Amino acid sequence: MFLAHRIRLDPSKVQATYLARAAGAARFAYNWALAEWEHQFEACKRNPALPKPNEAALRRQLNAIKRTQFPWMLDVTKNAPQMAIMQLGRAFQNFFEKRARYPRFRRKGANDRFTLTNDQFQVDGKRIRIPKLGWLRMRETLRYTGRIVSATVSRTAHHWYASISIDTSDAQLPPAENQGAVGIDFGVTHLVTLSTGEKVVGAKALRTLLDRLRRLSRALSRKAKGSCNRKKAKAKLAGLHARIANVRANGLHQLSASITRRFHTIGIEDLHVKGMLGNRCLSRAIADMGFAELRRQLVYKAQRRGGQVIVIDRWYPSSKTCSCCGYKLDALSLDVRQWTCPGCATYHDRDVNAAINLRNMAVSPTVSACGGEGAGPVLHAQSETGPCEAGIQRKVNDA
């Protein structure tokens, strides 16, 4: 199994300058190769006898001209531009196979990173050795043991990180506790509601720091372009965005670790988050929850503990169906948080009832094996309900 450990680096000013130059060389090579790819492709369309562009030919072409046209590339590791062009080749392969969109040019400040192959760097405790730079301090040691595959050095706000990929067989965690199956209903007021009745509010990092974010954004907009004060304001704003992301990620990791540690079978709903974001009244709150990231974490952490995640059909009316007798309401507006079943007179909490229904679907015999997603296989449970006219709106209501 391939795992990556992202470790914060502690460079000096000279070392940080080198990392920025290496990231700049990788970004320049990527953009140069993308522009050259488009140019050669247009020429190939006009003259079919010409060869089609490919990343191997572009790497040879750059090696032939960089000593004369781009001599500053020689000051950093050769892996930075070469791996960037190889990443462009994989990006085009994913595009041609309809797994990703068309590659776009990298931007300074937003895509500051470069990749090293395993023969170009060494890791020794809390140190990493980078070509033409030497040993660089890390904040912690590698968490996993195994064959080191590659390392990607990137910048987030004013901090540098090294994401080290490892091929390891020591990736399994202790088996999940035998607390049975659990259904998880995602929401806005509460991030998750478990079928056991537990409710977790979530970090709501953006909502907590929104006032400060607005204040720093206004301060940045008032600074003159190109001034030193604008650079300082931009760095402060970037640091706050990084803090928001870190607070959200920390809360999601703690929640997903707790759930996968306790339950072997987890039932979740296949939410159409992009459609839910179309609701202008709830889009910010939905984006602040991190539903997709939580699902990703549940999938790979459950696999490492020998569990499984059951993804329920998005058209299944989990909120409108009575978990006791199966009675289905015709409509259930978003403001109704509790309701009484007309069939069996059971009083339901909307979110707990939905979570119980998801748990029942997860353990039902209609679960069928499906292709893998991310880390390991994910099982899908199909409901008998098909797409409805207000499908996307219902997903927002069910949240």
C-alpha positions in Angstrom: 0.0 0.0 0.0 1.2 3.5 -0.8 1.0 6.0 2.0 2.2 9.6 2.2 3.3 11.4 5.3 3.2 15.2 5.1 5.8 16.8 7.3 6.4 20.5 7.9 10.0 21.7 7.1 12.0 24.2 9.1 14.3 25.9 6.6 16.6 28.8 7.1 16.2 31.9 5.0 18.8 30.7 2.5 17.2 27.3 2.3 13.7 28.8 1.9 15.1 30.8 -1.0 16.4 27.7 -2.7 13.0 25.9 -2.2 11.3 28.9 -3.8 13.7 28.8 -6.8 13.2 25.1 -7.2 9.4 25.5 -7.2 9.8 28.3 -9.7 11.9 26.2 -12.0 9.3 23.4 -11.8 6.4 25.8 -12.5 8.3 27.4 -15.4 9.1 24.0 -16.9 5.4 22.9 -16.6 4.1 26.0 -18.2 6.7 25.9 -20.9 5.9 22.3 -21.7 2.2 23.0 -21.7 2.6 25.9 -24.2 4.9 23.8 -26.3 2.5 20.9 -26.3 -0.3 23.1 -27.5 1.9 24.6 -30.2 3.1 21.2 -31.4 -0.4 19.8 -31.4 -1.7 22.7 -33.6 1.2 22.1 -36.0 0.4 18.3 -36.0 -3.2 19.1 -37.0 -2.0 21.2 -39.9 0.6 18.6 -41.0 -0.3 15.1 -39.9 3.2 13.9 -40.9 4.6 15.6 -37.8 4.9 13.5 -34.6 2.4 14.2 -31.8 3.7 15.8 -28.7 4.6 13.7 -25.7 6.3 14.3 -22.3 9.4 12.3 -23.1 10.2 14.4 -26.2 9.5 17.6 -24.3 11.9 16.6 -21.6 14.7 15.9 -24.1 13.9 19.2 -25.8 14.2 21.1 -22.6 17.5 19.4 -21.7 18.9 20.4 -25.0 18.1 24.1 -24.6 18.2 24.9 -20.9 22.0 25.4 -20.6 21.8 28.2 -23.2 18.3 29.6 -22.8 17.5 28.9 -19.1 20.9 28.6 -17.3 19.3 29.5 -14.0 17.7 26.1 -14.0 21.1 24.6 -13.3 21.2 26.1 -9.8 18.5 23.8 -8.5 18.0 20.0 -8.7 17.4 18.6 -12.2 14.4 16.7 -10.8 12.3 19.9 -10.4 11.8 20.6 -14.1 11.9 17.0 -15.3 9.3 15.7 -12.9 7.1 18.7 -13.7 7.0 17.7 -17.4 6.3 14.1 -16.4 3.4 15.3 -14.3 2.1 17.2 -17.3 2.2 14.0 -19.3 0.1 12.3 -16.6 -2.3 15.2 -16.6 -2.9 14.9 -20.3 -3.3 11.1 -20.0 -6.0 11.7 -17.3 -7.6 14.2 -19.6 -7.7 11.9 -22.6 -9.1 9.1 -20.5 -11.8 11.6 -19.2 -10.7 11.4 -15.5 -9.7 15.0 -15.3 -10.2 18.3 -17.1 -7.7 19.9 -19.5 -4.4 20.9 -17.8 -4.1 24.6 -16.9 -1.0 26.8 -16.4 0.4 26.9 -12.9 0.4 30.1 -11.0 3.0 31.6 -8.7 2.0 31.5 -5.1 -0.8 28.9 -5.7 1.2 26.1 -7.2 4.6 26.3 -5.5 5.9 22.8 -5.4 8.4 20.4 -6.9 8.9 16.6 -6.8 12.0 14.5 -6.1 12.5 10.8 -7.0 13.7 8.4 -4.4 17.3 8.4 -5.7 17.6 12.2 -5.4 17.0 12.6 -1.6 17.6 11.0 1.7 15.7 10.9 5.0 17.6 10.5 8.3 15.4 11.0 11.4 14.3 14.6 11.4 16.3 15.6 8.4 15.9 15.4 4.6 18.7 15.8 2.2 17.9 17.7 -1.0 20.3 17.9 -4.0 22.4 21.2 -4.2 20.9 22.3 -0.8 22.0 19.7 1.7 20.3 18.6 4.9 17.1 20.3 5.8 15.3 20.1 9.2 11.9 18.4 9.5 9.5 18.9 12.4 9.0 15.1 12.9 10.2 11.8 11.8 8.6 9.5 9.2 5.6 7.8 10.6 5.7 4.7 8.3 8.4 2.2 7.4 9.0 0.8 3.9 10.4 1.7 0.6 10.5 5.5 0.0 9.0 6.3 -3.5 9.1 10.0 -3.9 8.8 13.3 -2.1 6.9 16.5 -3.0 8.0 19.7 -1.4 5.3 22.4 -1.4 4.5 25.7 0.2 1.2 26.6 2.0 1.1 30.2 3.1 4.6 30.9 4.5 5.3 27.3 5.5 7.1 24.6 3.5 6.1 20.9 3.7 7.5 17.6 2.4 5.0 14.9 1.4 7.0 11.7 1.4 5.3 8.7 -0.4 6.1 5.2 1.0 5.4 1.8 -0.3 4.7 -0.1 2.9 3.1 -3.4 4.0 2.8 -2.1 7.6 -0.3 0.0 6.9 -3.0 -1.9 8.8 -4.4 -0.6 12.1 -5.9 -2.6 14.9 -9.4 -4.0 13.9 -12.4 -1.8 14.6 -14.3 -2.4 17.9 -17.3 -4.6 17.5 -20.0 -2.0 18.0 -22.0 -3.1 14.9 -23.0 -1.0 12.0 -23.7 2.7 12.1 -25.5 5.1 9.8 -24.2 8.6 9.3 -26.4 11.5 8.2 -24.5 14.6 7.0 -25.9 18.0 7.8 -25.3 21.7 8.2 -26.4 22.4 11.8 -24.6 19.2 12.9 -21.8 17.9 10.7 -22.8 14.3 11.3 -25.7 12.5 13.2 -25.1 8.9 14.0 -27.7 6.3 14.2 -26.8 5.8 17.8 -28.2 9.3 18.5 -24.9 11.1 18.8 -24.6 14.5 17.1 -21.3 16.2 16.2 -21.4 19.9 15.5 -18.1 20.1 13.6 -15.4 22.7 13.6 -17.1 25.3 11.4 -13.8 26.9 10.9 -14.8 29.4 8.2 -17.8 30.6 10.2 -15.7 31.1 13.3 -13.0 33.1 11.6 -15.2 34.8 9.0 -15.0 38.3 10.6 -11.2 38.2 10.7 -11.1 36.9 7.1 -13.3 39.8 5.9 -11.1 42.3 7.8 -7.9 41.0 6.3 -9.5 40.8 2.8 -10.5 44.5 3.0 -7.0 45.4 4.2 -5.4 43.7 1.3 -7.8 45.4 -1.3 -6.7 48.8 0.0 -3.0 48.3 -0.5 -1.3 49.6 -3.6 -0.3 46.9 -6.1 3.3 46.0 -6.0 3.9 47.6 -2.6 5.6 45.9 0.3 2.6 46.5 2.5 0.5 44.6 0.0 2.9 41.6 0.2 2.6 41.6 4.0 -1.2 41.8 3.9 -1.3 39.0 1.3 0.9 36.8 3.5 -1.4 37.5 6.5 -4.5 36.6 4.5 -2.8 33.4 3.1 -1.9 32.4 6.7 -5.5 32.8 7.8 -6.8 30.7 4.9 -4.2 28.0 5.9 -5.4 28.2 9.5 -9.0 27.7 8.5 -8.1 24.7 6.4 -6.0 23.2 9.2 -8.8 23.6 11.8 -11.3 22.0 9.5 -8.9 19.1 8.6 -8.1 18.5 12.3 -11.7 18.2 13.2 -12.5 15.9 10.3 -9.5 13.6 11.1 -10.5 13.3 14.8 -14.1 12.5 13.8 -13.3 10.0 11.1 -10.7 8.3 13.3 -13.3 7.9 16.1 -16.0 6.5 13.9 -13.7 4.0 12.1 -12.2 2.9 15.4 -15.6 2.0 16.8 -17.7 0.7 13.9 -16.9 -2.0 11.3 -19.7 -1.2 8.9 -20.5 2.4 8.1 -23.4 3.6 6.0 -23.3 7.0 4.4 -25.3 8.8 1.7 -24.0 9.6 -1.8 -24.5 13.3 -1.5 -24.4 15.5 -4.7 -22.4 18.3 -3.0 -21.9 20.3 -6.2 -25.7 20.5 -6.7 -26.2 21.3 -3.0 -23.8 24.3 -3.4 -26.3 25.8 -5.9 -28.5 26.8 -2.9 -27.3 30.4 -2.3 -28.6 30.3 1.3 -26.7 27.3 2.4 -23.7 27.1 0.0 -21.2 28.7 2.5 -22.3 26.5 5.4 -22.2 23.4 3.2 -18.7 24.2 1.9 -17.5 24.8 5.4 -18.5 21.3 6.5 -16.1 19.3 4.2 -18.4 16.4 3.3 -16.2 15.1 0.5 -13.1 15.1 2.6 -14.9 13.3 5.5 -16.1 10.6 3.1 -12.6 10.2 1.7 -11.1 9.8 5.2 -13.8 7.3 6.3 -13.1 5.2 3.2 -9.3 4.8 3.6 -9.3 4.6 7.4 -12.1 2.0 7.4 -10.0 -0.1 5.0 -6.9 0.1 7.1 -8.9 -1.3 10.0 -10.6 -4.0 8.0 -14.0 -2.3 7.9 -16.2 -1.2 5.0 -18.1 1.9 3.9 -21.5 1.4 2.4 -22.6 4.3 0.1 -26.3 4.6 -0.1 -28.1 5.6 -3.3 -28.5 9.4 -3.4 -32.2 9.1 -4.3 -33.0 7.1 -1.2 -35.5 9.3 0.9 -33.7 8.7 4.2 -35.3 11.7 6.0 -38.9 11.1 4.8 -39.0 7.4 5.5 -40.1 6.1 9.0 -37.4 3.9 10.4 -39.9 1.9 12.3 -42.7 1.0 9.9 -41.4 2.2 6.6 -44.0 4.9 6.0 -42.9 7.5 3.5 -43.9 11.1 3.6 -44.8 12.9 0.4 -42.8 16.0 1.3 -40.7 17.2 4.2 -39.5 20.8 4.3 -36.1 21.9 5.6 -37.5 23.7 8.6 -39.2 20.6 10.0 -36.6 19.0 12.3 -39.0 16.6 14.1 -42.1 14.8 12.8 -44.6 12.1 13.8 -45.1 9.1 11.6 -48.8 8.9 10.5 -48.5 5.1 10.2 -47.2 4.1 13.6 -47.3 7.4 15.5 -43.6 7.3 16.3 -42.0 10.7 17.0 -38.8 11.1 15.0 -35.9 13.4 15.1 -35.3 14.1 11.4 -31.5 13.5 11.4 -31.5 10.5 13.7 -34.2 8.9 11.7 -32.2 9.4 8.5 -29.1 7.9 10.1 -31.1 4.9 11.3 -32.4 4.4 7.7 -28.9 4.6 6.3 -27.7 2.0 8.8 -30.6 -0.3 7.9 -29.7 0.0 4.2 -26.0 -0.7 5.0 -26.8 -4.0 6.6 -29.6 -5.0 4.1 -29.0 -7.7 1.5 -29.3 -5.2 -1.4 -25.7 -4.2 -0.9 -23.6 -5.1 -4.0 -19.9 -4.9 -4.5 -18.7 -2.1 -6.7 -15.5 -0.8 -8.0 -12.9 0.8 -5.8 -12.8 4.4 -4.9 -9.7 6.0 -3.6 -8.4 3.6 -1.0 -9.9 0.2 -1.4 -13.3 -1.1 -2.3 -16.5 0.8 -1.5 -19.8 -1.0 -1.4 -23.0 0.6 -2.8 -26.5 0.0 -1.7 -29.2 0.6 -4.3 -32.6 1.9 -3.2 -35.8 1.2 -5.1 -36.4 4.9 -5.5 -35.3 6.5 -8.8 -34.4 10.1 -9.6 -37.1 12.6 -8.8 -37.9 16.0 -10.2 -36.5 17.9 -7.3 -33.5 15.6 -6.7 -30.9 18.2 -6.0 -33.2 20.3 -3.9 -34.1 17.3 -1.9 -30.5 16.7 -1.2 -30.2 20.2 0.2 -33.3 19.6 2.3 -32.0 16.3 3.7 -28.8 18.1 4.8 
